[in-house]
């Protein structure tokens, strides 16, 4: 027995060493990116283009650039709310991907939501090597017509957004001093190892002053129509309005982050009785098969709502839950933003930077002890999933314990 345990420990340590070596190689800057860096620096040296700077009454028009998906966009919203509070007369425009427009447009503090299919974030195939640069030129022309006094590039490594702000002739360009981004900035901040929400707040301190973490406002506005939709949907399943739910959002944007369906089924069956809560399985259209598979493995009844909710409706559903469970994903951040307790299973991502925001007794983050975590790689290309057990290391017992504690967080 001792020999088997020793062998398994040695195999696990060897796997972790192997993964760390591969991750280091995959994080290295490839030759084509080093060549691009030289071209970007040359472009940064070009003189600024004319810009119709918005100053009809002395107020500001600020462009807020965020190319990412739901979770990262939500972690930007405390900075947006703080900026609006500091500049009540300014125009705040958000430039996001079409995939995040519904999230950001839910905030009345944003005057205008613009969209662009950011290269490297759009799931549509790239037409050719020129297409990202053709898109940045055409988008910059449109932004110059609108005219901005400042731009904030919230994603630290987003050189395309920084280049766009320069080509649009925006005089004040704020972001983080990473190699491909800094040449296009007028105000380049030194990056610090801290949570993404705090990184975002730091970028607007020019206007807001320093904001303590406890003072950050992390909230998603709920709509009465969305609440009505959810109430009506659940009433068709004979679920009363006063009943609290157990919600599981099992999908994520990467297979590496997902937990086995049979474990979610076991967790749902156990908690349905212990928490006396109906089980609801959520997800996007492409996660419908996962939700149905989990429901099919369960003994208890589960309501499959995958594909049936927009962002606001999903938020209204989460607001009715006792706890929301799932892997590291945007919907878990949405649940936290409506004040619902969460249990998030983290694998390759670093929860110190991207963990669910909120009080630890209310928001549990579960991780593996494997030494190669966090590798910060969501795509290991053709490498076997079995070589990356970080999420699958998490046990059913750990999830059950965290869920019970989160559901009763306010009872000590």
DRENDO-1510 file (C-alpha; in Angstrom, 1 decimal, always signed):
<recs>
REC; n; res; u; v; w
REC; 1; UNK; +0.0; +0.0; +0.0 .
REC; 2; UNK; +2.7; +2.5; +1.0 .
REC; 3; UNK; +4.6; +1.6; -2.2 .
REC; 4; UNK; +1.5; +2.4; -4.4 .
REC; 5; UNK; +1.0; +5.7; -2.6 .
REC; 6; UNK; +4.7; +6.6; -3.1 .
REC; 7; UNK; +4.5; +5.6; -6.8 .
REC; 8; UNK; +1.4; +7.7; -7.4 .
REC; 9; UNK; +3.0; +10.7; -5.6 .
REC; 10; UNK; +6.1; +10.4; -7.8 .
REC; 11; UNK; +4.0; +10.1; -11.0 .
REC; 12; UNK; +2.1; +13.2; -9.9 .
REC; 13; UNK; +5.2; +15.2; -9.3 .
REC; 14; UNK; +6.7; +14.1; -12.6 .
REC; 15; UNK; +3.5; +15.2; -14.4 .
REC; 16; UNK; +3.6; +18.6; -12.7 .
REC; 17; UNK; +7.3; +19.1; -13.7 .
REC; 18; UNK; +6.5; +18.1; -17.2 .
REC; 19; UNK; +3.5; +20.5; -17.4 .
REC; 20; UNK; +5.6; +23.4; -15.9 .
REC; 21; UNK; +8.3; +22.9; -18.6 .
REC; 22; UNK; +5.7; +22.8; -21.4 .
REC; 23; UNK; +3.8; +25.8; -20.0 .
REC; 24; UNK; +7.0; +27.9; -19.8 .
REC; 25; UNK; +7.7; +27.1; -23.5 .
REC; 26; UNK; +4.1; +27.9; -24.5 .
REC; 27; UNK; +4.3; +31.2; -22.6 .
REC; 28; UNK; +7.5; +32.2; -24.4 .
REC; 29; UNK; +7.1; +34.9; -27.1 .
REC; 30; UNK; +7.2; +33.3; -30.5 .
REC; 31; UNK; +9.3; +34.7; -33.4 .
REC; 32; UNK; +6.3; +36.1; -35.3 .
REC; 33; UNK; +5.2; +38.0; -32.2 .
REC; 34; UNK; +8.7; +39.4; -31.7 .
REC; 35; UNK; +8.7; +40.6; -35.3 .
REC; 36; UNK; +5.3; +42.1; -34.8 .
REC; 37; UNK; +6.6; +43.9; -31.7 .
REC; 38; UNK; +9.2; +45.7; -33.8 .
REC; 39; UNK; +6.5; +46.8; -36.3 .
REC; 40; UNK; +4.3; +48.0; -33.5 .
REC; 41; UNK; +7.1; +50.1; -32.1 .
REC; 42; UNK; +7.6; +51.7; -35.5 .
REC; 43; UNK; +3.9; +52.4; -35.8 .
REC; 44; UNK; +3.9; +54.0; -32.3 .
REC; 45; UNK; +6.5; +56.5; -33.4 .
REC; 46; UNK; +4.2; +57.9; -36.1 .
REC; 47; UNK; +2.8; +61.4; -35.5 .
REC; 48; UNK; -0.8; +61.5; -34.1 .
REC; 49; UNK; -3.7; +61.7; -36.5 .
REC; 50; UNK; -6.3; +64.4; -36.2 .
REC; 51; UNK; -9.2; +63.8; -33.8 .
REC; 52; UNK; -12.4; +65.7; -33.3 .
REC; 53; UNK; -11.9; +66.0; -29.5 .
REC; 54; UNK; -15.2; +66.3; -27.7 .
REC; 55; UNK; -15.3; +69.6; -25.8 .
REC; 56; UNK; -18.7; +71.3; -26.5 .
REC; 57; UNK; -19.1; +72.3; -22.9 .
REC; 58; UNK; -15.7; +71.4; -21.4 .
REC; 59; UNK; -16.8; +67.9; -20.4 .
REC; 60; UNK; -15.0; +64.8; -21.4 .
REC; 61; UNK; -15.9; +61.9; -23.7 .
REC; 62; UNK; -14.0; +58.7; -22.6 .
REC; 63; UNK; -13.6; +55.5; -24.5 .
REC; 64; UNK; -13.5; +52.4; -22.4 .
REC; 65; UNK; -12.0; +49.4; -24.3 .
REC; 66; UNK; -12.6; +45.9; -23.1 .
REC; 67; UNK; -12.4; +43.0; -25.7 .
REC; 68; UNK; -13.1; +40.1; -23.4 .
REC; 69; UNK; -16.1; +37.9; -22.5 .
REC; 70; UNK; -18.6; +38.2; -19.6 .
REC; 71; UNK; -16.4; +37.5; -16.6 .
REC; 72; UNK; -13.7; +40.0; -17.4 .
REC; 73; UNK; -16.2; +42.6; -18.5 .
REC; 74; UNK; -18.1; +42.2; -15.2 .
REC; 75; UNK; -14.8; +42.7; -13.2 .
REC; 76; UNK; -14.4; +46.0; -15.1 .
REC; 77; UNK; -17.7; +47.4; -13.9 .
REC; 78; UNK; -16.6; +48.7; -10.5 .
REC; 79; UNK; -14.2; +50.9; -12.4 .
REC; 80; UNK; -16.9; +52.1; -14.7 .
REC; 81; UNK; -19.2; +52.9; -11.8 .
REC; 82; UNK; -16.5; +54.7; -9.9 .
REC; 83; UNK; -15.7; +56.7; -13.0 .
REC; 84; UNK; -19.3; +57.7; -13.5 .
REC; 85; UNK; -19.5; +58.9; -9.9 .
REC; 86; UNK; -16.4; +61.0; -10.3 .
REC; 87; UNK; -17.4; +62.4; -13.7 .
REC; 88; UNK; -21.2; +62.8; -13.7 .
REC; 89; UNK; -21.1; +65.1; -16.7 .
REC; 90; UNK; -18.7; +63.1; -18.9 .
REC; 91; UNK; -19.8; +60.9; -21.7 .
REC; 92; UNK; -18.7; +57.3; -21.1 .
REC; 93; UNK; -18.6; +55.0; -24.2 .
REC; 94; UNK; -17.7; +51.3; -24.0 .
REC; 95; UNK; -16.1; +49.5; -26.9 .
REC; 96; UNK; -16.6; +45.8; -26.4 .
REC; 97; UNK; -17.1; +42.6; -28.5 .
REC; 98; UNK; -20.6; +41.8; -29.7 .
REC; 99; UNK; -20.4; +38.9; -27.3 .
REC; 100; UNK; -20.3; +41.3; -24.3 .
REC; 101; UNK; -22.6; +44.0; -25.5 .
REC; 102; UNK; -25.6; +42.8; -23.5 .
REC; 103; UNK; -23.6; +42.8; -20.3 .
REC; 104; UNK; -22.3; +46.3; -20.6 .
REC; 105; UNK; -25.5; +47.8; -22.0 .
REC; 106; UNK; -27.3; +46.7; -18.8 .
REC; 107; UNK; -25.5; +49.5; -16.9 .
REC; 108; UNK; -27.2; +52.9; -17.3 .
REC; 109; UNK; -23.9; +54.6; -16.3 .
REC; 110; UNK; -22.7; +53.8; -19.8 .
REC; 111; UNK; -23.9; +56.4; -22.4 .
REC; 112; UNK; -23.1; +54.4; -25.5 .
REC; 113; UNK; -22.1; +50.8; -26.2 .
REC; 114; UNK; -20.1; +50.3; -29.3 .
REC; 115; UNK; -19.0; +46.9; -30.7 .
REC; 116; UNK; -16.2; +45.5; -32.8 .
REC; 117; UNK; -15.2; +41.9; -33.5 .
REC; 118; UNK; -11.8; +42.2; -31.8 .
REC; 119; UNK; -9.2; +40.0; -33.4 .
REC; 120; UNK; -8.1; +37.0; -31.3 .
REC; 121; UNK; -11.4; +37.2; -29.4 .
REC; 122; UNK; -13.8; +36.7; -32.3 .
REC; 123; UNK; -14.5; +33.0; -32.9 .
REC; 124; UNK; -14.9; +33.7; -36.6 .
REC; 125; UNK; -11.9; +32.5; -38.6 .
REC; 126; UNK; -9.3; +35.1; -39.5 .
REC; 127; UNK; -9.6; +36.0; -43.2 .
REC; 128; UNK; -5.9; +36.6; -43.7 .
REC; 129; UNK; -2.9; +38.1; -41.9 .
REC; 130; UNK; -3.9; +41.7; -43.0 .
REC; 131; UNK; -7.5; +41.5; -41.6 .
REC; 132; UNK; -6.7; +42.6; -38.0 .
REC; 133; UNK; -4.8; +45.7; -39.3 .
REC; 134; UNK; -7.5; +46.5; -41.8 .
REC; 135; UNK; -10.1; +46.3; -39.1 .
REC; 136; UNK; -8.0; +48.6; -36.7 .
REC; 137; UNK; -7.7; +51.2; -39.5 .
REC; 138; UNK; -11.4; +51.2; -40.4 .
REC; 139; UNK; -12.5; +51.3; -36.7 .
REC; 140; UNK; -10.0; +54.1; -35.9 .
REC; 141; UNK; -11.5; +56.2; -38.7 .
REC; 142; UNK; -15.0; +55.9; -37.2 .
REC; 143; UNK; -13.7; +56.7; -33.7 .
REC; 144; UNK; -11.9; +59.8; -35.0 .
REC; 145; UNK; -15.3; +61.1; -36.3 .
REC; 146; UNK; -16.9; +60.7; -32.9 .
REC; 147; UNK; -13.9; +62.2; -31.1 .
REC; 148; UNK; -12.6; +61.3; -27.6 .
REC; 149; UNK; -10.6; +63.1; -25.0 .
REC; 150; UNK; -9.3; +59.9; -23.4 .
REC; 151; UNK; -9.2; +56.1; -23.8 .
REC; 152; UNK; -8.7; +53.4; -21.1 .
REC; 153; UNK; -7.4; +50.0; -22.3 .
REC; 154; UNK; -8.5; +47.7; -19.6 .
REC; 155; UNK; -7.0; +44.4; -20.8 .
REC; 156; UNK; -3.3; +44.7; -19.7 .
REC; 157; UNK; -1.9; +43.0; -22.8 .
REC; 158; UNK; -4.3; +44.4; -25.4 .
REC; 159; UNK; -1.9; +45.9; -28.0 .
REC; 160; UNK; -4.7; +46.0; -30.6 .
REC; 161; UNK; -6.8; +48.2; -28.5 .
REC; 162; UNK; -3.9; +50.5; -27.6 .
REC; 163; UNK; -3.0; +50.8; -31.3 .
REC; 164; UNK; -6.6; +51.6; -32.1 .
REC; 165; UNK; -6.6; +54.4; -29.5 .
REC; 166; UNK; -3.4; +55.9; -31.0 .
REC; 167; UNK; -4.7; +55.6; -34.6 .
REC; 168; UNK; -8.0; +57.3; -33.5 .
REC; 169; UNK; -6.0; +60.3; -32.4 .
REC; 170; UNK; -7.2; +60.1; -28.8 .
REC; 171; UNK; -4.8; +62.4; -26.8 .
REC; 172; UNK; -4.9; +60.6; -23.4 .
REC; 173; UNK; -4.4; +56.8; -23.6 .
REC; 174; UNK; -4.2; +54.9; -20.3 .
REC; 175; UNK; -3.2; +51.2; -19.9 .
REC; 176; UNK; -0.5; +48.9; -18.5 .
REC; 177; UNK; +3.1; +49.1; -19.4 .
REC; 178; UNK; +3.5; +45.7; -21.1 .
REC; 179; UNK; +5.9; +45.5; -24.1 .
REC; 180; UNK; +3.4; +45.6; -27.0 .
REC; 181; UNK; +1.1; +48.0; -25.3 .
REC; 182; UNK; +3.2; +50.7; -23.7 .
REC; 183; UNK; +4.5; +52.3; -26.9 .
REC; 184; UNK; +1.0; +53.5; -27.7 .
REC; 185; UNK; +0.1; +54.9; -24.3 .
REC; 186; UNK; +0.5; +58.4; -22.9 .
REC; 187; UNK; +0.0; +57.1; -19.3 .
REC; 188; UNK; +1.5; +53.6; -18.8 .
REC; 189; UNK; +1.0; +52.1; -15.4 .
REC; 190; UNK; +3.3; +49.5; -14.0 .
REC; 191; UNK; +1.4; +46.2; -13.6 .
REC; 192; UNK; +1.1; +44.8; -10.1 .
REC; 193; UNK; +0.1; +41.2; -9.0 .
REC; 194; UNK; -3.4; +41.8; -7.8 .
REC; 195; UNK; -7.0; +40.9; -8.5 .
REC; 196; UNK; -8.2; +42.0; -12.0 .
REC; 197; UNK; -11.0; +44.1; -10.4 .
REC; 198; UNK; -8.3; +46.1; -8.5 .
REC; 199; UNK; -6.2; +46.4; -11.7 .
REC; 200; UNK; -9.2; +47.9; -13.4 .
REC; 201; UNK; -9.8; +50.4; -10.6 .
REC; 202; UNK; -6.2; +51.5; -10.8 .
REC; 203; UNK; -6.6; +52.5; -14.4 .
REC; 204; UNK; -9.2; +55.2; -13.6 .
REC; 205; UNK; -7.5; +56.6; -10.5 .
REC; 206; UNK; -6.6; +59.7; -12.5 .
REC; 207; UNK; -10.3; +60.7; -12.1 .
REC; 208; UNK; -11.5; +58.8; -9.1 .
REC; 209; UNK; -8.6; +58.8; -6.7 .
REC; 210; UNK; -7.6; +55.7; -4.9 .
REC; 211; UNK; -10.5; +53.3; -4.1 .
REC; 212; UNK; -10.1; +50.8; -1.3 .
REC; 213; UNK; -11.1; +47.2; -2.2 .
REC; 214; UNK; -13.9; +47.3; +0.4 .
REC; 215; UNK; -15.3; +50.4; -1.3 .
REC; 216; UNK; -15.5; +48.9; -4.8 .
REC; 217; UNK; -19.1; +48.6; -6.0 .
REC; 218; UNK; -19.7; +45.2; -7.7 .
REC; 219; UNK; -23.3; +44.9; -8.7 .
REC; 220; UNK; -25.4; +43.9; -11.7 .
REC; 221; UNK; -28.6; +45.8; -12.2 .
REC; 222; UNK; -31.7; +43.6; -12.3 .
REC; 223; UNK; -34.6; +44.3; -14.6 .
REC; 224; UNK; -38.3; +43.8; -13.7 .
REC; 225; UNK; -39.0; +42.2; -17.0 .
REC; 226; UNK; -36.2; +39.7; -16.6 .
REC; 227; UNK; -37.5; +38.9; -13.1 .
REC; 228; UNK; -41.0; +38.4; -14.5 .
REC; 229; UNK; -39.6; +36.0; -17.2 .
REC; 230; UNK; -37.8; +33.9; -14.6 .
REC; 231; UNK; -40.8; +33.8; -12.3 .
REC; 232; UNK; -43.1; +32.8; -15.0 .
REC; 233; UNK; -40.7; +30.1; -16.4 .
REC; 234; UNK; -40.3; +28.6; -12.9 .
REC; 235; UNK; -44.0; +28.7; -12.2 .
REC; 236; UNK; -44.6; +26.4; -15.1 .
REC; 237; UNK; -42.5; +23.9; -13.2 .
REC; 238; UNK; -44.6; +24.4; -10.1 .
REC; 239; UNK; -41.8; +26.3; -8.3 .
REC; 240; UNK; -43.2; +29.0; -6.0 .
REC; 241; UNK; -41.7; +32.5; -6.0 .
REC; 242; UNK; -40.5; +32.2; -2.4 .
REC; 243; UNK; -38.6; +28.9; -3.1 .
REC; 244; UNK; -34.8; +29.3; -3.4 .
REC; 245; UNK; -33.0; +27.4; -6.0 .
REC; 246; UNK; -29.8; +25.3; -6.4 .
REC; 247; UNK; -28.3; +26.4; -9.7 .
REC; 248; UNK; -25.4; +24.6; -11.5 .
REC; 249; UNK; -23.7; +26.2; -14.5 .
REC; 250; UNK; -21.5; +23.3; -15.5 .
REC; 251; UNK; -20.0; +24.7; -18.7 .
REC; 252; UNK; -17.2; +27.1; -19.4 .
REC; 253; UNK; -15.2; +28.5; -22.3 .
REC; 254; UNK; -12.5; +25.7; -22.2 .
REC; 255; UNK; -12.8; +21.9; -21.8 .
REC; 256; UNK; -9.8; +22.0; -19.5 .
REC; 257; UNK; -11.9; +23.9; -16.9 .
REC; 258; UNK; -14.9; +21.6; -16.8 .
REC; 259; UNK; -15.7; +19.0; -14.2 .
REC; 260; UNK; -17.1; +15.6; -15.0 .
REC; 261; UNK; -20.9; +15.5; -15.6 .
REC; 262; UNK; -21.4; +12.5; -13.3 .
REC; 263; UNK; -19.9; +14.4; -10.4 .
REC; 264; UNK; -22.2; +17.4; -11.0 .
REC; 265; UNK; -25.2; +14.9; -11.0 .
REC; 266; UNK; -24.0; +13.4; -7.7 .
REC; 267; UNK; -23.7; +16.9; -6.2 .
REC; 268; UNK; -27.1; +18.0; -7.4 .
REC; 269; UNK; -28.8; +14.9; -6.1 .
REC; 270; UNK; -27.3; +15.3; -2.7 .
REC; 271; UNK; -27.8; +19.0; -2.3 .
REC; 272; UNK; -31.4; +19.0; -3.6 .
REC; 273; UNK; -32.4; +17.1; -0.5 .
REC; 274; UNK; -30.1; +18.7; +2.0 .
REC; 275; UNK; -30.9; +22.3; +0.9 .
REC; 276; UNK; -34.5; +21.5; +0.1 .
REC; 277; UNK; -34.1; +23.4; -3.2 .
REC; 278; UNK; -35.2; +22.7; -6.8 .
REC; 279; UNK; -32.2; +22.1; -9.1 .
REC; 280; UNK; -31.8; +24.3; -12.2 .
REC; 281; UNK; -29.1; +23.6; -14.8 .
REC; 282; UNK; -28.0; +26.6; -16.9 .
REC; 283; UNK; -25.7; +27.2; -19.8 .
REC; 284; UNK; -25.5; +28.6; -23.3 .
REC; 285; UNK; -26.9; +27.0; -26.4 .
REC; 286; UNK; -23.7; +24.9; -27.0 .
REC; 287; UNK; -23.8; +23.8; -23.4 .
REC; 288; UNK; -27.3; +22.3; -23.7 .
REC; 289; UNK; -26.0; +18.8; -24.3 .
REC; 290; UNK; -23.9; +19.0; -21.1 .
REC; 291; UNK; -26.9; +20.1; -19.0 .
REC; 292; UNK; -29.1; +17.4; -20.4 .
REC; 293; UNK; -26.5; +14.8; -19.7 .
REC; 294; UNK; -26.2; +15.9; -16.1 .
REC; 295; UNK; -30.0; +15.8; -15.7 .
REC; 296; UNK; -30.2; +12.4; -17.3 .
REC; 297; UNK; -27.7; +11.0; -14.7 .
REC; 298; UNK; -29.7; +12.4; -11.8 .
REC; 299; UNK; -32.3; +10.7; -9.6 .
REC; 300; UNK; -33.9; +14.0; -8.5 .
REC; 301; UNK; -35.7; +16.2; -11.0 .
REC; 302; UNK; -33.7; +18.9; -12.7 .
REC; 303; UNK; -34.9; +21.9; -14.7 .
REC; 304; UNK; -32.7; +22.4; -17.8 .
REC; 305; UNK; -32.7; +26.1; -18.7 .
REC; 306; UNK; -29.5; +26.0; -20.9 .
REC; 307; UNK; -30.1; +28.1; -23.9 .
REC; 308; UNK; -33.3; +29.7; -22.5 .
REC; 309; UNK; -31.9; +32.8; -20.9 .
REC; 310; UNK; -30.3; +36.1; -21.9 .
REC; 311; UNK; -27.8; +37.7; -19.6 .
REC; 312; UNK; -30.3; +39.7; -17.6 .
REC; 313; UNK; -32.6; +36.8; -17.3 .
REC; 314; UNK; -29.7; +34.6; -16.1 .
REC; 315; UNK; -28.9; +37.3; -13.5 .
REC; 316; UNK; -32.5; +37.3; -12.3 .
REC; 317; UNK; -32.4; +33.5; -12.0 .
REC; 318; UNK; -29.2; +33.6; -10.0 .
REC; 319; UNK; -30.7; +36.1; -7.7 .
REC; 320; UNK; -33.3; +33.5; -6.7 .
REC; 321; UNK; -30.7; +30.9; -5.9 .
REC; 322; UNK; -29.4; +29.8; -2.5 .
REC; 323; UNK; -26.0; +29.1; -4.1 .
REC; 324; UNK; -24.6; +28.9; -7.7 .
REC; 325; UNK; -22.1; +26.2; -8.5 .
REC; 326; UNK; -19.8; +25.8; -11.5 .
REC; 327; UNK; -16.3; +26.0; -12.9 .
REC; 328; UNK; -14.4; +29.2; -13.4 .
REC; 329; UNK; -16.6; +31.1; -15.8 .
REC; 330; UNK; -18.4; +34.4; -16.5 .
REC; 331; UNK; -21.7; +33.2; -15.1 .
REC; 332; UNK; -20.1; +32.6; -11.7 .
REC; 333; UNK; -19.0; +36.3; -11.7 .
REC; 334; UNK; -22.5; +37.3; -12.7 .
REC; 335; UNK; -23.9; +35.3; -9.7 .
REC; 336; UNK; -21.6; +37.1; -7.4 .
REC; 337; UNK; -22.6; +40.5; -8.9 .
REC; 338; UNK; -26.2; +39.9; -7.9 .
REC; 339; UNK; -25.2; +39.0; -4.4 .
REC; 340; UNK; -25.7; +35.2; -4.5 .
REC; 341; UNK; -23.2; +32.8; -2.8 .
REC; 342; UNK; -21.1; +30.8; -5.2 .
REC; 343; UNK; -18.8; +27.8; -5.3 .
REC; 344; UNK; -16.2; +28.1; -8.2 .
REC; 345; UNK; -13.9; +25.3; -9.3 .
REC; 346; UNK; -10.6; +26.7; -10.5 .
REC; 347; UNK; -8.1; +24.9; -12.7 .
REC; 348; UNK; -5.6; +26.6; -15.0 .
REC; 349; UNK; -6.6; +30.2; -14.2 .
REC; 350; UNK; -5.2; +32.0; -11.1 .
REC; 351; UNK; -7.9; +32.8; -8.6 .
REC; 352; UNK; -5.7; +35.4; -7.0 .
REC; 353; UNK; -6.3; +37.4; -10.2 .
REC; 354; UNK; -9.6; +36.1; -11.5 .
REC; 355; UNK; -11.4; +34.6; -8.5 .
REC; 356; UNK; -15.0; +35.3; -7.7 .
REC; 357; UNK; -15.1; +38.8; -6.0 .
REC; 358; UNK; -16.6; +38.9; -2.6 .
REC; 359; UNK; -16.3; +37.7; +1.0 .
REC; 360; UNK; -14.6; +34.2; +1.2 .
REC; 361; UNK; -17.4; +32.8; +3.6 .
REC; 362; UNK; -19.9; +33.6; +0.8 .
REC; 363; UNK; -17.8; +32.8; -2.3 .
REC; 364; UNK; -15.8; +29.5; -2.1 .
REC; 365; UNK; -13.0; +28.8; -4.5 .
REC; 366; UNK; -11.8; +25.2; -4.8 .
REC; 367; UNK; -8.5; +24.3; -6.4 .
REC; 368; UNK; -6.1; +21.3; -6.8 .
REC; 369; UNK; -2.8; +21.0; -5.0 .
REC; 370; UNK; -1.0; +19.9; -8.1 .
REC; 371; UNK; +2.2; +21.8; -8.4 .
REC; 372; UNK; +1.8; +23.0; -12.0 .
REC; 373; UNK; -1.3; +25.0; -11.2 .
REC; 374; UNK; -2.0; +27.7; -12.1 .
REC; 375; UNK; -0.5; +27.3; -15.6 .
REC; 376; UNK; -2.7; +30.1; -17.0 .
REC; 377; UNK; -3.1; +28.2; -20.2 .
REC; 378; UNK; -6.7; +27.4; -21.4 .
REC; 379; UNK; -5.7; +25.6; -24.5 .
REC; 380; UNK; -3.1; +22.9; -24.5 .
REC; 381; UNK; -3.6; +22.2; -28.2 .
REC; 382; UNK; -3.5; +18.5; -28.8 .
REC; 383; UNK; -2.2; +17.4; -25.4 .
REC; 384; UNK; -4.3; +14.8; -23.7 .
REC; 385; UNK; -6.8; +16.1; -21.1 .
REC; 386; UNK; -5.6; +13.4; -18.7 .
REC; 387; UNK; -2.3; +15.3; -18.4 .
REC; 388; UNK; -4.1; +18.2; -16.8 .
REC; 389; UNK; -6.2; +16.9; -13.9 .
REC; 390; UNK; -6.3; +20.2; -11.9 .
REC; 391; UNK; -10.1; +20.6; -12.0 .
REC; 392; UNK; -10.8; +16.8; -11.9 .
REC; 393; UNK; -8.7; +16.6; -8.7 .
REC; 394; UNK; -11.5; +18.4; -6.9 .
REC; 395; UNK; -13.7; +15.8; -5.2 .
REC; 396; UNK; -17.5; +15.6; -4.8 .
REC; 397; UNK; -17.0; +15.8; -1.0 .
REC; 398; UNK; -15.2; +19.2; -1.3 .
REC; 399; UNK; -17.9; +20.7; -3.5 .
REC; 400; UNK; -20.7; +19.4; -1.2 .
REC; 401; UNK; -19.0; +20.9; +1.9 .
REC; 402; UNK; -18.3; +24.2; +0.2 .
REC; 403; UNK; -21.9; +24.4; -1.2 .
REC; 404; UNK; -23.4; +23.7; +2.2 .
REC; 405; UNK; -21.3; +26.4; +3.9 .
REC; 406; UNK; -21.9; +28.9; +1.1 .
REC; 407; UNK; -25.7; +28.4; +1.3 .
REC; 408; UNK; -25.6; +29.1; +5.1 .
REC; 409; UNK; -22.8; +31.8; +5.0 .
REC; 410; UNK; -25.0; +34.3; +6.8 .
REC; 411; UNK; -25.6; +31.9; +9.7 .
REC; 412; UNK; -21.9; +31.7; +10.7 .
</recs>
